[in-house]
Structures are given as C-alpha cells and as structure tokens.
Amino acid sequence: MESLDAQIDRDEVEIHALILRILALRQPVANDLRFLATALRLITDLERIGDEAVNIGERTVKRDGGAHQLVDGELTSMAAAALNMLHDALDAFVRWDDEVADPVLRCDDGVDQGCAAIMSAMTAHMSEHPGEVLAGLRVIRVAKYLERIADHATNVAEEVIFMVRADDVRHGRWQSLAGPRHR
C-alpha cells in the first residue's frame, strides 16, 4: 500500500510541475487555460482520493468480529456510489461535459446519509458489544473515508461545471441556481 501511495504522491508532483511548465512556456488562453487551471485543482483531490483508498485498504485487512457484517451491504452501497461519482466526475472532465457532472452533485447527500447510518449502527453495536469496539471503529473509519471520496468526487464535478460554463456551484450553490441548464 505504501508504494502505491508514494506513486500517487509522485504523480501529483509531476503533473503539478508539468501544468506549471505549460502555463509558463505556452501561455494558454481561454479553454486551454480553464482546462489547465481545473487540472491543477483536480490533482489535489485525486491525490487525496488515493490517500483515502490506501486508508480503506489498511482498515479492511482485518475483518475480525461481526461489526462489519452488520453494515456490509451499506458499505458496499456507499463504495459503489462513491466510485460511480468519481467515474462520472472524471468522465465529465475528460469530455468537458457539464451534463455528466451535474448529477454527481446530487449523489453526495446519499453517501453522507449512508455514512451517518453506519456510524449510528456501529455506535449502537459497540455499546452492546464492548469487545467489538476496535472492529466497530475500523468500520466507522472506512465509512468516513468513503464519504470523503464522494466529497472529493463532488469537488471534481464542481470544477468541471466551472470549467465548462463558468458557474461557481461550490458549497451547494448549484441548488439555488435557476435556468434550463441547472437542475
């Protein structure tokens, strides 16, 4: 896991340096400049997603106790939702497609609710089974890491929307925008 994390860190630094070199030497304008500025911000989110994935891997190696079995379906659902959000957000970035990025913003609340439900279930389980506290805490951490991955995917989608149509939809502002292109 550490070698993967180190590779992700190296890639982030390399991409950052490459973007800065392009900005300095090519002096891009308009779409190219927006693309590079967005990519510069996205690499931080992608590096953090890599960190969260490593954290999940470290926590799921130990599957002792019955805590994880209580919420296995919910964790699987959260992981699938976070992965779909990330896939769609990155696809939107590559395609310059704000229509693909828009639905990602609406998915984040569901992942947040799943995380809260898992935390509640684990808290109750640990109260009733004190010997499972460590296993329960690992489950809670994994749920929190998945929630953070969904947050980073949301950040990517927000940046794509800004890149494509210059709308700042961060911090839930997408909910208050009106018009045919804003759902």
C-alpha positions, 0 to 999 in steps of 0.5 A: 500500500505504501508504494502505491501511495508514494506513486500517487504522491509522485504523480501529483508532483509531476503533473503539478510541475508539468501544468506549471511548465505549460502555463509558463512556456505556452501561455494558454488562453481561454479553454486551454487555460480553464482546462489547465487551471481545473487540472491543477485543482483536480490533482489535489483531490485525486491525490487525496482520493488515493490517500483515502483508498490506501486508508480503506485498504489498511482498515479492511485487512482485518475483518475480525468480529461481526461489526462489519457484517452488520453494515456490509451491504451499506458499505458496499452501497456507499463504495459503489456510489462513491466510485460511480461519482468519481467515474462520472466526475472524471468522465465529465472532465475528460469530455468537458461535459457539464451534463455528466457532472451535474448529477454527481452533485446530487449523489453526495447527500446519499453517501453522507446519509449512508455514512451517518447510518453506519456510524449510528449502527456501529455506535449502537453495536459497540455499546452492546458489544464492548469487545467489538469496539476496535472492529466497530471503529475500523468500520466507522473509519472506512465509512468516513473515508468513503464519504470523503471520496464522494466529497472529493468526487463532488469537488471534481464535478464542481470544477468541471461545471466551472470549467465548462460554463463558468458557474461557481456551484461550490458549497451547494450553490448549484441548488439555488441556481435557476435556468434550463441548464441547472437542475 
